[in-house]
Amino acid sequence: MLELIVILFIFAGIYLSARFDLYYRFFWWDDLLHTLSGVIIGFLGFLIVYKLNHKYSMDFNPLLIALFAYTFSVTIGVIWEIFEFLMDVYFGTAMQKWNLPETTSLMGRPYQGSGLRDTMSDLILASLGALFTSVFCYFLYKNEKRKTLRMMRDIFPDNKNA
């Protein structure tokens, strides 16, 4: 299921966006993708904690797991924004939307420039997506630890033959 979600996200973010010019047709498309990236990467952070520790002990404080999922997701979001900046600087792309029309709806004030406002709204929305995931994972792990660990074992089965 997670693989399917990631594949659909990549398909929407790369192919659909470029093919149908969705970033410029719909002002909310970039916001939606960055919010969903925060959610998806937050879940990946949750899965990483399990994958690294399931053979030893999963007796963690749920708050610690939620905090890791959140910070992992936000860190990946920051790295992505650095990547966008470097692509714009060195390859002349417009990933940070420096050339948007003045009428485009963005967070912040016009004097801040569209690139800064795009970057900050991307970071804020990815952080909100990560926050959603970390709160969800916190309560899931805290209230239904056995069910959650069983679900994790289904996602990452032990391969003793590998």
DSSP file (Angstrom, degrees, kcal/mol; ACC not computed):
  #  RESIDUE AA STRUCTURE BP1 BP2  ACC     N-H-->O    O-->H-N    N-H-->O    O-->H-N    TCO  KAPPA ALPHA  PHI   PSI    X-CA   Y-CA   Z-CA
    1    1 A M     >        0   0    0      0, 0.0     4,-2.3     0, 0.0     5,-0.2   0.000 360.0 360.0 360.0 -45.4    0.0    0.0    0.0
    2    2 A L  H  >  +     0   0    0      1,-0.2     4,-2.6     2,-0.2     5,-0.2   0.908 360.0  52.8 -63.7 -41.1    2.8    2.4    0.9
    3    3 A E  H  > S+     0   0    0      1,-0.2     4,-2.6     2,-0.2    -1,-0.2   0.911 109.0  49.8 -59.8 -42.2    4.6    1.6   -2.3
    4    4 A L  H  > S+     0   0    0      2,-0.2     4,-2.7     1,-0.2    -2,-0.2   0.910 110.6  49.5 -63.0 -43.2    1.5    2.4   -4.3
    5    5 A I  H  X S+     0   0    0     -4,-2.3     4,-2.4     2,-0.2    -2,-0.2   0.916 112.3  47.7 -62.7 -43.6    1.0    5.7   -2.5
    6    6 A V  H  X S+     0   0    0     -4,-2.6     4,-2.6     2,-0.2    -2,-0.2   0.914 112.5  49.1 -65.0 -42.4    4.7    6.7   -3.1
    7    7 A I  H  X S+     0   0    0     -4,-2.6     4,-2.6     2,-0.2    -2,-0.2   0.924 112.6  47.5 -63.3 -44.5    4.5    5.7   -6.8
    8    8 A L  H  X S+     0   0    0     -4,-2.7     4,-2.7     2,-0.2    -1,-0.2   0.890 111.8  51.2 -63.3 -39.0    1.2    7.6   -7.3
    9    9 A F  H  X S+     0   0    0     -4,-2.4     4,-2.9     2,-0.2    -2,-0.2   0.932 112.2  45.3 -63.7 -46.0    2.8   10.6   -5.5
   10   10 A I  H  X>S+     0   0    0     -4,-2.6     4,-2.5     2,-0.2     5,-0.6   0.911 113.0  51.3 -64.0 -42.0    5.9   10.5   -7.7
   11   11 A F  I  X>S+     0   0    0     -4,-2.6     5,-2.3    -5,-0.2     4,-0.6   0.922 114.8  42.6 -60.3 -45.7    3.7   10.1  -10.8
   12   12 A A  I  <>S+     0   0    0     -4,-2.7     5,-1.2     3,-0.2    -2,-0.2   0.911 116.7  47.8 -67.6 -42.1    1.6   13.1   -9.9
   13   13 A G  I  <5S+     0   0    0     -4,-2.9    -2,-0.2    -5,-0.2    -1,-0.2   0.833 127.8  19.9 -70.5 -33.4    4.5   15.2   -8.8
   14   14 A I  I  X5S+     0   0    0     -4,-2.5     4,-1.8    -5,-0.2     5,-0.3   0.886 131.0  29.4-102.1 -63.1    6.7   14.6  -11.9
   15   15 A Y  I  X<S+     0   0    0     -4,-0.6     4,-3.3    -5,-0.6     5,-0.3   0.973 124.2  40.3 -70.3 -56.3    4.6   13.3  -14.9
   16   16 A L  I  ><S+     0   0    0     -5,-2.3     4,-2.3     1,-0.2     6,-0.5   0.903 116.0  52.2 -61.3 -40.6    1.2   14.9  -14.3
   17   17 A S  H  4XS+     0   0    0     -5,-1.2     5,-1.0    -6,-0.3     6,-0.5   0.922 118.0  36.2 -61.6 -44.8    2.7   18.2  -13.2
   18   18 A A  H  <5S+     0   0    0     -4,-1.8     3,-0.4     3,-0.2    -2,-0.2   0.912 118.0  50.0 -75.5 -43.2    4.9   18.5  -16.2
   19   19 A R  H  <5S+     0   0    0     -4,-3.3    -2,-0.2    -5,-0.3    -3,-0.2   0.896 125.1  26.5 -64.6 -42.0    2.5   17.0  -18.8
   20   20 A F  T  <5S-     0   0    0     -4,-2.3    -1,-0.2    -5,-0.3    -2,-0.2   0.269 101.6-122.7-108.7  10.0   -0.5   19.2  -17.8
   21   21 A D  T >>5 +     0   0    0     -4,-0.4     4,-1.7    -3,-0.4     3,-1.0   0.876  49.4 164.6  53.5  42.9    1.4   22.2  -16.4
   22   22 A L  H 3>< +     0   0    0     -5,-1.0     4,-2.2    -6,-0.5     7,-0.3   0.777  62.3  65.1 -67.1 -29.0   -0.4   21.7  -13.1
   23   23 A Y  H 34 S+     0   0    0     -6,-0.5    -1,-0.3     1,-0.2     7,-0.2   0.840 114.2  32.8 -62.6 -30.7    1.9   24.0  -11.1
   24   24 A Y  H <4 S+     0   0    0     -3,-1.0    -2,-0.2    -7,-0.2    -1,-0.2   0.698 117.4  53.8 -98.8 -22.8    0.8   27.0  -13.1
   25   25 A R  H  < S+     0   0    0     -4,-1.7     2,-0.5     1,-0.2    -2,-0.2   0.882 115.9  35.1 -76.7 -39.8   -2.8   25.9  -13.8
   26   26 A F    ><  -     0   0    0     -4,-2.2     3,-1.4    -5,-0.2     4,-0.5  -0.962  66.3-156.5-122.3 117.6   -3.8   25.3  -10.2
   27   27 A F  T 3  S+     0   0    0     -2,-0.5     4,-0.4     1,-0.3     3,-0.2   0.770  95.8  52.6 -62.4 -24.8   -2.3   27.6   -7.5
   28   28 A W  T 3> S+     0   0    0      1,-0.2     4,-2.7     2,-0.1    -1,-0.3   0.522  83.1  88.6 -90.5  -6.9   -2.9   24.9   -4.9
   29   29 A W  H <> S+     0   0    0     -3,-1.4     4,-2.4    -7,-0.3     5,-0.2   0.928  91.1  44.5 -60.7 -48.2   -1.1   22.0   -6.7
   30   30 A D  H  > S+     0   0    0     -4,-0.5     4,-2.4    -3,-0.2    -1,-0.2   0.903 114.0  51.3 -61.8 -42.0    2.4   22.7   -5.3
   31   31 A D  H  > S+     0   0    0     -4,-0.4     4,-2.3     1,-0.2    -2,-0.2   0.912 109.7  49.8 -62.3 -42.9    0.9   23.2   -1.8
   32   32 A L  H  X S+     0   0    0     -4,-2.7     4,-2.7     1,-0.2     5,-0.2   0.933 111.6  48.0 -61.5 -46.8   -1.0   19.9   -2.0
   33   33 A L  H  X S+     0   0    0     -4,-2.4     4,-2.3     1,-0.2    -1,-0.2   0.894 112.6  48.0 -64.1 -40.1    2.2   18.0   -3.1
   34   34 A H  H  X S+     0   0    0     -4,-2.4     4,-1.8     2,-0.2    -1,-0.2   0.879 112.4  49.1 -70.1 -35.8    4.3   19.5   -0.3
   35   35 A T  H  X S+     0   0    0     -4,-2.3     4,-1.8    -5,-0.2    -2,-0.2   0.939 113.5  46.4 -65.5 -46.0    1.7   18.8    2.3
   36   36 A L  H  X S+     0   0    0     -4,-2.7     4,-3.1     1,-0.2     5,-0.2   0.858 108.1  56.6 -64.9 -34.6    1.4   15.2    1.1
   37   37 A S  H  X S+     0   0    0     -4,-2.3     4,-2.7    -5,-0.2     5,-0.3   0.904 105.6  51.5 -63.7 -38.6    5.2   14.9    1.0
   38   38 A G  H  X S+     0   0    0     -4,-1.8     4,-1.5     2,-0.2    -1,-0.2   0.901 113.2  45.3 -61.7 -40.6    5.3   15.8    4.7
   39   39 A V  H  X S+     0   0    0     -4,-1.8     4,-1.9     2,-0.2    -2,-0.2   0.955 116.3  44.1 -66.5 -51.2    2.7   13.1    5.4
   40   40 A I  H  X S+     0   0    0     -4,-3.1     4,-2.0     1,-0.2    -2,-0.2   0.919 115.5  46.3 -64.1 -45.4    4.3   10.4    3.3
   41   41 A I  H  X S+     0   0    0     -4,-2.7     4,-2.2    -5,-0.2    -1,-0.2   0.837 108.4  57.7 -69.7 -30.8    7.9   11.1    4.5
   42   42 A G  H  X S+     0   0    0     -4,-1.5     4,-1.9    -5,-0.3    -1,-0.2   0.915 107.3  47.7 -61.2 -42.9    6.6   11.3    8.1
   43   43 A F  H  X S+     0   0    0     -4,-1.9     4,-2.4     1,-0.2    -2,-0.2   0.883 108.8  54.2 -65.0 -37.5    5.3    7.7    7.7
   44   44 A L  H  X S+     0   0    0     -4,-2.0     4,-2.3     2,-0.2    -2,-0.2   0.901 106.6  52.0 -62.4 -39.1    8.6    6.7    6.2
   45   45 A G  H  X S+     0   0    0     -4,-2.2     4,-1.8     2,-0.2    -1,-0.2   0.901 108.9  50.4 -61.1 -41.2   10.3    8.0    9.3
   46   46 A F  H  X S+     0   0    0     -4,-1.9     4,-1.5     1,-0.2    -2,-0.2   0.907 111.5  48.2 -61.9 -42.8    8.0    6.0   11.5
   47   47 A L  H  X S+     0   0    0     -4,-2.4     4,-3.0     1,-0.2    -2,-0.2   0.841 105.8  58.0 -67.9 -33.9    8.8    2.9    9.4
   48   48 A I  H  X S+     0   0    0     -4,-2.3     4,-2.5     2,-0.2     5,-0.2   0.909 103.0  53.3 -62.8 -42.2   12.5    3.6    9.6
   49   49 A V  H  X S+     0   0    0     -4,-1.8     4,-1.2     1,-0.2    -1,-0.2   0.928 113.3  44.3 -58.7 -43.9   12.3    3.5   13.5
   50   50 A Y  H >X S+     0   0    0     -4,-1.5     4,-2.6     1,-0.2     3,-0.6   0.953 112.6  50.3 -64.3 -49.6   10.7    0.1   13.2
   51   51 A K  H 3< S+     0   0    0     -4,-3.0     4,-0.2     1,-0.3    -2,-0.2   0.867 113.3  45.4 -60.6 -38.2   13.0   -1.3   10.5
   52   52 A L  H 3< S+     0   0    0     -4,-2.5    -1,-0.3    -5,-0.2    -2,-0.2   0.747 127.5  25.8 -76.2 -22.6   16.1   -0.3   12.5
   53   53 A N  H XX S+     0   0    0     -4,-1.2     3,-1.6    -3,-0.6     4,-1.0   0.504  85.8  99.1-121.8  -5.7   14.9   -1.6   15.8
   54   54 A H  T 3< S+     0   0    0     -4,-2.6     4,-0.2     1,-0.3    -3,-0.1   0.772  84.9  53.7 -63.7 -25.7   12.4   -4.4   15.4
   55   55 A K  T 34 S+     0   0    0     -4,-0.2    -1,-0.3    -5,-0.2    -2,-0.1   0.683 120.1  31.7 -79.4 -16.9   14.9   -7.2   15.9
   56   56 A Y  T <4 S-     0   0    0     -3,-1.6     2,-0.3     1,-0.2    -2,-0.2   0.827 125.2 -36.1-103.8 -78.4   16.0   -5.7   19.3
   57   57 A S     <  -     0   0    0     -4,-1.0    -1,-0.2     1,-0.0    -2,-0.1  -0.963  30.9-168.3-154.8 134.2   13.3   -3.9   21.2
   58   58 A M        +     0   0    0     -2,-0.3     2,-1.8    -4,-0.2    -4,-0.1  -0.040  51.3 125.5-109.6  29.9   10.4   -1.7   20.2
   59   59 A D        +     0   0    0      2,-0.0     2,-0.3     3,-0.0    -1,-0.1  -0.486  39.4 144.6 -88.2  67.3    9.8   -0.6   23.7
   60   60 A F        -     0   0    0     -2,-1.8    -2,-0.1     1,-0.0     3,-0.0  -0.711  60.2-102.4-104.5 154.5   10.1    3.1   22.8
   61   61 A N    >>  -     0   0    0     -2,-0.3     4,-1.6     1,-0.1     3,-0.9  -0.632  31.0-134.4 -67.7 127.4    8.2    6.1   24.2
   62   62 A P  H 3> S+     0   0    0      0, 0.0     4,-2.4     0, 0.0     5,-0.2   0.812 105.1  59.9 -56.7 -30.3    5.6    6.9   21.5
   63   63 A L  H 3> S+     0   0    0      2,-0.2     4,-2.5     1,-0.2     5,-0.2   0.881 102.3  52.2 -65.8 -37.3    6.6   10.6   21.8
   64   64 A L  H <> S+     0   0    0     -3,-0.9     4,-2.4     2,-0.2    -1,-0.2   0.914 110.5  47.4 -64.1 -43.4   10.2    9.7   20.8
   65   65 A I  H  X S+     0   0    0     -4,-1.6     4,-2.6     2,-0.2    -2,-0.2   0.923 113.3  48.3 -64.6 -43.5    8.9    7.9   17.7
   66   66 A A  H  X S+     0   0    0     -4,-2.4     4,-2.4     1,-0.2    -2,-0.2   0.900 111.0  51.0 -63.4 -40.6    6.6   10.8   16.8
   67   67 A L  H  X S+     0   0    0     -4,-2.5     4,-2.7     2,-0.2     5,-0.2   0.903 110.8  48.3 -64.6 -41.4    9.4   13.3   17.3
   68   68 A F  H  X S+     0   0    0     -4,-2.4     4,-2.8     2,-0.2     5,-0.3   0.940 111.0  50.3 -63.5 -46.2   11.7   11.3   15.0
   69   69 A A  H  X S+     0   0    0     -4,-2.6     4,-2.0     1,-0.2   -24,-0.2   0.909 114.1  46.2 -58.4 -42.3    9.0   11.0   12.3
   70   70 A Y  H  X S+     0   0    0     -4,-2.4     4,-2.6     2,-0.2     5,-0.2   0.959 115.6  43.0 -65.9 -52.1    8.4   14.7   12.4
   71   71 A T  H  X S+     0   0    0     -4,-2.7     4,-2.3     1,-0.2    -2,-0.2   0.862 113.0  53.4 -67.3 -34.4   12.0   15.8   12.4
   72   72 A F  H  X S+     0   0    0     -4,-2.8     4,-2.1    -5,-0.2    -1,-0.2   0.943 112.2  44.9 -61.9 -47.4   12.9   13.3    9.7
   73   73 A S  H  X S+     0   0    0     -4,-2.0     4,-2.0    -5,-0.3    -2,-0.2   0.916 114.1  47.7 -65.1 -44.5   10.1   14.6    7.4
   74   74 A V  H  X S+     0   0    0     -4,-2.6     4,-2.3     2,-0.2    -1,-0.2   0.898 110.5  53.1 -64.7 -39.9   10.9   18.3    8.0
   75   75 A T  H  X S+     0   0    0     -4,-2.3     4,-2.5    -5,-0.2    -1,-0.2   0.919 108.9  48.4 -62.0 -43.9   14.6   17.6    7.4
   76   76 A I  H  X S+     0   0    0     -4,-2.1     4,-2.3     1,-0.2    -1,-0.2   0.886 110.0  53.7 -63.3 -38.0   13.8   16.0    4.0
   77   77 A G  H  X S+     0   0    0     -4,-2.0     4,-2.0     2,-0.2    -2,-0.2   0.901 109.4  47.5 -61.8 -41.7   11.6   18.9    3.2
   78   78 A V  H  X S+     0   0    0     -4,-2.3     4,-2.2     2,-0.2    -2,-0.2   0.918 110.8  50.9 -65.6 -43.8   14.5   21.4    3.9
   79   79 A I  H  X S+     0   0    0     -4,-2.5     4,-2.3     1,-0.2    -2,-0.2   0.894 109.1  52.5 -61.0 -38.8   16.9   19.3    1.8
   80   80 A W  H  X S+     0   0    0     -4,-2.3     4,-2.6     2,-0.2    -1,-0.2   0.911 108.1  50.0 -63.8 -41.6   14.3   19.4   -1.0
   81   81 A E  H  X S+     0   0    0     -4,-2.0     4,-2.2     2,-0.2    -1,-0.2   0.869 109.7  51.1 -66.7 -35.4   14.0   23.2   -0.8
   82   82 A I  H  X S+     0   0    0     -4,-2.2     4,-2.6     2,-0.2    -1,-0.2   0.920 109.6  51.4 -63.9 -42.6   17.8   23.4   -1.0
   83   83 A F  H  X S+     0   0    0     -4,-2.3     4,-2.5     2,-0.2    -2,-0.2   0.924 108.8  50.6 -58.7 -46.3   17.7   21.2   -4.0
   84   84 A E  H  X S+     0   0    0     -4,-2.6     4,-2.3     1,-0.2    11,-0.3   0.927 111.3  48.6 -58.0 -45.8   15.1   23.4   -5.7
   85   85 A F  H  X S+     0   0    0     -4,-2.2     4,-2.5     1,-0.2    -2,-0.2   0.931 112.1  47.6 -60.1 -47.6   17.3   26.5   -5.0
   86   86 A L  H  X S+     0   0    0     -4,-2.6     4,-2.8     1,-0.2     5,-0.4   0.877 110.5  52.1 -64.7 -37.5   20.4   24.9   -6.4
   87   87 A M  H  X S+     0   0    0     -4,-2.5     4,-2.0    -5,-0.2     6,-1.2   0.915 111.6  47.4 -63.1 -42.5   18.5   23.7   -9.5
   88   88 A D  H  X S+     0   0    0     -4,-2.3     4,-0.8     4,-0.2    -2,-0.2   0.911 117.0  42.9 -64.6 -42.5   17.3   27.2  -10.1
   89   89 A V  H  < S+     0   0    0     -4,-2.5    -2,-0.2    -5,-0.2    -3,-0.2   0.943 126.3  27.7 -70.7 -49.0   20.7   28.8   -9.6
   90   90 A Y  H  < S+     0   0    0     -4,-2.8    -3,-0.2    -5,-0.2    -2,-0.2   0.723 132.7  29.4 -92.4 -22.1   22.9   26.3  -11.6
   91   91 A F  H  < S-     0   0    0     -4,-2.0    -3,-0.2    -5,-0.4    -2,-0.1   0.387  98.4-120.3-120.7   2.5   20.5   24.9  -14.2
   92   92 A G     <  +     0   0    0     -4,-0.8    -4,-0.2    -5,-0.3    -3,-0.1   0.723  58.6 149.3  69.1  22.6   18.1   27.9  -14.7
   93   93 A T        -     0   0    0     -6,-1.2    -1,-0.1    -9,-0.1     3,-0.1  -0.189  49.1-133.3 -75.6 178.3   15.0   26.0  -13.7
   94   94 A A    >   +     0   0    0      1,-0.1     3,-1.4     3,-0.1     5,-0.1  -0.251  56.2 134.2-126.2  44.6   12.0   27.8  -12.1
   95   95 A M  T 3  S+     0   0    0    -11,-0.3   -10,-0.1     1,-0.3    -1,-0.1   0.797  74.1  50.3 -67.1 -28.0   11.3   25.3   -9.2
   96   96 A Q  T 3  S-     0   0    0    -12,-0.3    22,-0.3    -3,-0.1    -1,-0.3   0.272 111.0-120.2 -96.4  12.2   11.0   28.1   -6.7
   97   97 A K    X   +     0   0    0     -3,-1.4     3,-1.1     1,-0.1    -2,-0.1   0.853  54.9 156.2  59.2  42.9    8.5   30.0   -8.8
   98   98 A W  T 3  S+     0   0    0      1,-0.2    16,-0.3    16,-0.1    17,-0.2   0.763  72.6  51.2 -67.0 -23.5   10.6   33.2   -9.1
   99   99 A N  T 3  S+     0   0    0     -5,-0.1    -1,-0.2    15,-0.1    -2,-0.1   0.030  76.6 135.7-107.4  27.4    8.7   34.1  -12.3
  100  100 A L    <   -     0   0    0     -3,-1.1    14,-0.1     1,-0.1    15,-0.1  -0.429  63.4 -98.5 -71.1 149.4    5.1   33.7  -11.2
  101  101 A P    >   -     0   0    0      0, 0.0     3,-1.8     0, 0.0    -1,-0.1  -0.306  31.4-114.0 -62.7 153.4    2.7   36.4  -12.3
  102  102 A E  T 3  S+     0   0    0      1,-0.3    -2,-0.1    -3,-0.1    -3,-0.0   0.755 114.0  62.4 -60.5 -25.3    2.0   39.1   -9.7
  103  103 A T  T 3  S+     0   0    0      2,-0.1    -1,-0.3     0, 0.0     2,-0.1   0.513  75.3 118.3 -81.9  -4.0   -1.6   37.9   -9.4
  104  104 A T  S <  S-     0   0    0     -3,-1.8     2,-0.7     1,-0.1    -4,-0.0  -0.421  70.4-120.5 -67.0 134.5   -0.6   34.5   -8.1
  105  105 A S        +     0   0    0     -2,-0.1     2,-0.3     0, 0.0    -1,-0.1  -0.672  48.3 154.6 -80.7 115.4   -2.0   33.7   -4.7
  106  106 A L        -     0   0    0     -2,-0.7    12,-0.1     2,-0.2     2,-0.1  -0.947  45.9 -99.8-136.1 157.1    0.9   33.0   -2.3
  107  107 A M  S    S+     0   0    0     -2,-0.3    14,-0.1    10,-0.3    13,-0.1  -0.398  84.8  27.7 -67.8 153.9    1.4   33.3    1.5
  108  108 A G  S    S-     0   0    0     -2,-0.1    -2,-0.2    12,-0.1     6,-0.0  -0.311  98.5 -46.0  93.3-173.7    3.3   36.4    2.7
  109  109 A R    >   -     0   0    0      1,-0.1     3,-1.8    -2,-0.1     4,-0.3  -0.700  45.2-120.2 -99.6 148.8    3.7   39.9    1.4
  110  110 A P  G >  S+     0   0    0      0, 0.0     3,-1.8     0, 0.0    -1,-0.1   0.828 108.9  64.8 -57.8 -33.8    4.5   40.9   -2.2
  111  111 A Y  G 3  S+     0   0    0      1,-0.3     3,-0.0     2,-0.1    -3,-0.0   0.674  90.4  68.1 -66.8 -13.3    7.8   42.7   -1.3
  112  112 A Q  G <  S-     0   0    0     -3,-1.8     4,-0.5     1,-0.1    -1,-0.3   0.635 107.7-121.9 -79.1 -12.9    9.2   39.3   -0.1
  113  113 A G    <>  -     0   0    0     -3,-1.8     4,-1.9    -4,-0.3     5,-0.2   0.240  18.1 -94.4  83.0 148.7    9.2   38.0   -3.7
  114  114 A S  H  > S+     0   0    0    -16,-0.3     4,-2.5     1,-0.2     5,-0.2   0.822 119.6  58.7 -70.6 -30.4    7.5   34.9   -5.0
  115  115 A G  H  > S+     0   0    0      2,-0.2     4,-2.5     1,-0.2    -1,-0.2   0.934 109.0  43.3 -64.7 -46.4   10.5   32.6   -4.5
  116  116 A L  H  > S+     0   0    0     -4,-0.5     4,-2.8     2,-0.2     5,-0.2   0.924 115.8  48.6 -64.1 -44.3   10.8   33.3   -0.8
  117  117 A R  H  X S+     0   0    0     -4,-1.9     4,-2.3     1,-0.2   -10,-0.3   0.881 112.0  49.4 -65.9 -36.9    7.1   33.0   -0.4
  118  118 A D  H  X S+     0   0    0     -4,-2.5     4,-2.4   -22,-0.3    -2,-0.2   0.941 113.1  46.8 -64.9 -46.4    7.0   29.7   -2.3
  119  119 A T  H  X S+     0   0    0     -4,-2.5     4,-2.4   -23,-0.2    -2,-0.2   0.929 114.6  45.8 -61.9 -46.8    9.8   28.3   -0.3
  120  120 A M  H  X S+     0   0    0     -4,-2.8     4,-2.7     1,-0.2    -1,-0.2   0.903 113.0  48.8 -67.2 -40.4    8.4   29.3    3.0
  121  121 A S  H  X S+     0   0    0     -4,-2.3     4,-2.6    -5,-0.2     5,-0.2   0.896 111.1  52.1 -66.2 -37.0    4.9   28.0    2.2
  122  122 A D  H  X S+     0   0    0     -4,-2.4     4,-2.4    -5,-0.2    -2,-0.2   0.935 112.6  44.8 -61.0 -45.9    6.4   24.7    1.0
  123  123 A L  H  X S+     0   0    0     -4,-2.4     4,-2.1     2,-0.2    -2,-0.2   0.902 114.3  48.8 -65.8 -41.4    8.3   24.3    4.3
  124  124 A I  H  X S+     0   0    0     -4,-2.7     4,-2.1     2,-0.2    -2,-0.2   0.934 114.5  44.4 -64.3 -46.3    5.2   25.3    6.4
  125  125 A L  H  X S+     0   0    0     -4,-2.6     4,-2.3     2,-0.2    -2,-0.2   0.889 113.0  50.2 -69.7 -38.5    2.9   22.9    4.6
  126  126 A A  H  X S+     0   0    0     -4,-2.4     4,-2.3    -5,-0.2    -1,-0.2   0.890 111.1  51.0 -63.8 -37.5    5.4   20.1    4.6
  127  127 A S  H  X S+     0   0    0     -4,-2.1     4,-2.4    -5,-0.2    -2,-0.2   0.879 109.0  50.3 -66.7 -38.0    5.8   20.7    8.3
  128  128 A L  H  X S+     0   0    0     -4,-2.1     4,-2.4     2,-0.2    -2,-0.2   0.899 110.5  49.5 -66.8 -39.7    2.1   20.6    8.9
  129  129 A G  H  X S+     0   0    0     -4,-2.3     4,-2.1     2,-0.2    -2,-0.2   0.912 112.2  48.3 -62.0 -42.1    1.8   17.3    6.9
  130  130 A A  H  X S+     0   0    0     -4,-2.3     4,-2.8     2,-0.2    -2,-0.2   0.882 109.9  52.4 -64.9 -39.0    4.7   15.9    9.1
  131  131 A L  H  X S+     0   0    0     -4,-2.4     4,-2.5     2,-0.2     5,-0.3   0.919 107.9  51.4 -63.3 -43.6    2.9   17.1   12.2
  132  132 A F  H  X S+     0   0    0     -4,-2.4     4,-2.4     1,-0.2    -2,-0.2   0.943 113.1  45.3 -56.6 -48.9   -0.3   15.4   11.2
  133  133 A T  H  X S+     0   0    0     -4,-2.1     4,-3.2     1,-0.2     5,-0.2   0.911 112.1  50.4 -63.7 -43.6    1.6   12.1   10.6
  134  134 A S  H  X S+     0   0    0     -4,-2.8     4,-2.2     2,-0.2    -1,-0.2   0.888 112.2  46.8 -66.5 -37.8    3.6   12.4   13.9
  135  135 A V  H  X S+     0   0    0     -4,-2.5     4,-2.2     2,-0.2     5,-0.2   0.924 114.2  48.5 -66.2 -43.7    0.4   13.0   15.9
  136  136 A F  H  X S+     0   0    0     -4,-2.4     4,-2.5    -5,-0.3    -2,-0.2   0.938 113.8  46.1 -60.3 -47.9   -1.3   10.1   14.1
  137  137 A C  H  X S+     0   0    0     -4,-3.2     4,-2.8     2,-0.2     5,-0.3   0.866 109.1  56.8 -64.6 -36.4    1.7    7.8   14.7
  138  138 A Y  H  X S+     0   0    0     -4,-2.2     4,-2.5    -5,-0.2    -1,-0.2   0.961 113.2  38.2 -58.2 -53.0    1.9    8.8   18.3
  139  139 A F  H  X S+     0   0    0     -4,-2.2     4,-2.5     2,-0.2     5,-0.4   0.864 115.8  53.5 -70.4 -35.1   -1.6    7.8   19.1
  140  140 A L  H  X S+     0   0    0     -4,-2.5     4,-2.0    -5,-0.2     8,-0.3   0.950 115.9  38.6 -62.1 -49.0   -1.5    4.7   16.9
  141  141 A Y  H  < S+     0   0    0     -4,-2.8     4,-0.2     2,-0.2    -2,-0.2   0.868 118.9  48.4 -71.3 -36.8    1.6    3.4   18.7
  142  142 A K  H  < S+     0   0    0     -4,-2.5     3,-0.3    -5,-0.3    -2,-0.2   0.920 122.6  30.4 -70.2 -43.6    0.6    4.5   22.1
  143  143 A N  H  < S+     0   0    0     -4,-2.5    -2,-0.2     1,-0.2    -3,-0.2   0.745 134.1  25.3 -91.7 -25.2   -3.0    3.1   22.0
  144  144 A E     X  +     0   0    0     -4,-2.0     4,-2.5    -5,-0.4    -1,-0.2  -0.388  67.9 151.3-137.4  58.6   -2.5    0.1   19.8
  145  145 A K  H  > S+     0   0    0     -3,-0.3     4,-2.7    -4,-0.2     5,-0.2   0.914  75.2  47.2 -59.9 -47.8    1.1   -0.9   20.0
  146  146 A R  H  > S+     0   0    0      1,-0.2     4,-2.3     2,-0.2    -1,-0.2   0.919 114.2  46.8 -63.1 -43.8    0.6   -4.7   19.3
  147  147 A K  H  > S+     0   0    0      2,-0.2     4,-2.2     1,-0.2    -1,-0.2   0.899 113.3  50.2 -64.3 -39.7   -1.6   -4.0   16.3
  148  148 A T  H  X S+     0   0    0     -4,-2.5     4,-2.2    -8,-0.3    -2,-0.2   0.920 111.1  47.6 -65.1 -44.5    0.8   -1.4   15.0
  149  149 A L  H  X S+     0   0    0     -4,-2.7     4,-2.2     2,-0.2    -1,-0.2   0.870 110.6  52.4 -66.2 -36.2    3.8   -3.8   15.4
  150  150 A R  H  X S+     0   0    0     -4,-2.3     4,-1.5    -5,-0.2    -1,-0.2   0.909 109.7  49.3 -63.3 -41.9    1.8   -6.6   13.6
  151  151 A M  H  X S+     0   0    0     -4,-2.2     4,-1.7     1,-0.2    -2,-0.2   0.893 109.9  51.6 -63.6 -40.1    1.1   -4.2   10.8
  152  152 A M  H  X S+     0   0    0     -4,-2.2     4,-3.1     1,-0.2    -2,-0.2   0.889 106.1  54.2 -64.2 -39.5    4.8   -3.3   10.6
  153  153 A R  H  < S+     0   0    0     -4,-2.2    -1,-0.2     1,-0.2    -2,-0.2   0.845 106.9  52.3 -64.0 -32.2    5.7   -7.0   10.4
  154  154 A D  H  < S+     0   0    0     -4,-1.5    -1,-0.2     1,-0.2    -2,-0.2   0.876 113.0  44.0 -68.9 -36.7    3.4   -7.3    7.4
  155  155 A I  H  < S+     0   0    0     -4,-1.7    -2,-0.2     1,-0.3    -1,-0.2   0.913 128.1  28.7 -72.4 -43.4    5.1   -4.4    5.7
  156  156 A F  S  < S-     0   0    0     -4,-3.1    -1,-0.3    -5,-0.1    -2,-0.1  -0.711  82.2-170.6-119.3  78.2    8.6   -5.6    6.6
  157  157 A P        -     0   0    0      0, 0.0     2,-0.5     0, 0.0    -3,-0.1  -0.368  33.5-103.0 -67.7 149.1    8.5   -9.4    6.9
  158  158 A D        -     0   0    0     -5,-0.1     2,-0.9     1,-0.1     3,-0.1  -0.602  31.0-159.0 -72.3 123.4   11.6  -11.1    8.3
  159  159 A N    >   +     0   0    0     -2,-0.5     3,-0.6     1,-0.2    -1,-0.1  -0.836  18.4 171.2-105.1  94.0   13.6  -12.7    5.4
  160  160 A K  T 3  S+     0   0    0     -2,-0.9    -1,-0.2     1,-0.2    -2,-0.0   0.707  76.8  58.1 -76.9 -18.5   15.7  -15.3    7.0
  161  161 A N  T 3         0   0    0      1,-0.2    -1,-0.2    -3,-0.1    -2,-0.1   0.655 360.0 360.0 -83.0 -15.3   16.7  -16.7    3.6
  162  162 A A    <         0   0    0     -3,-0.6    -1,-0.2     0, 0.0    -2,-0.1   0.484 360.0 360.0 -78.8 360.0   18.2  -13.3    2.5
